[in-house]
Amino acid sequence: MVLPDDVRRYIEQGLQCSHLEVSGDGHHFEAVIVSDAFDGKTRVARHQLVYAALGDRMREEIHALSMQTLTPSQWAADGQSVK
């Protein structure tokens, strides 16, 4: 079974994050991801960056991932209350 710490590690290996929280039950996960890489990108493009970091794991190990993708300035302004 995949644990939230595993998902966190997978994301960190493929995407530079300044803040990353992952929770879940082994099949369904929720993540708050803060990265400079999201600057100027649409929500879809941000999610594609995360999916690219996860690679085949998204199809093979992770059933569902709900994510909040924020830039550091969004996180500093109001993202910390997004939890």
Residue pairs with C-beta under 8 A, 6 or more apart in sequence:
1 26
2 26
2 27
2 57
2 61
2 62
3 26
4 22
4 23
4 24
4 29
5 22
6 61
7 22
7 24
7 29
7 31
7 54
7 62
7 65
8 20
8 21
8 22
8 31
10 53
10 54
10 55
10 57
11 17
11 20
11 22
11 31
11 33
11 50
11 53
11 54
12 20
13 53
14 52
14 53
14 54
14 55
15 33
15 35
15 37
15 49
15 50
15 53
16 35
16 36
16 37
17 33
17 34
17 35
18 34
18 35
18 36
18 72
18 75
19 32
19 33
19 34
19 72
19 75
20 31
20 32
20 33
20 34
21 31
21 32
21 83
22 29
22 30
22 31
23 29
23 30
23 31
24 30
27 62
27 63
27 64
28 63
28 64
28 65
28 66
29 62
29 64
29 65
29 66
30 65
30 66
30 67
31 50
31 65
31 66
31 67
31 68
32 67
32 68
32 70
32 79
32 82
32 83
33 50
33 67
33 68
33 69
33 70
34 70
34 71
34 72
34 74
34 75
34 79
35 49
35 69
35 71
35 72
36 71
36 72
37 49
38 46
38 49
38 69
38 70
38 71
39 71
41 49
43 69
46 69
47 67
47 69
49 69
50 65
50 67
50 69
51 58
54 62
54 65
58 65
68 79
68 82
70 79
70 82
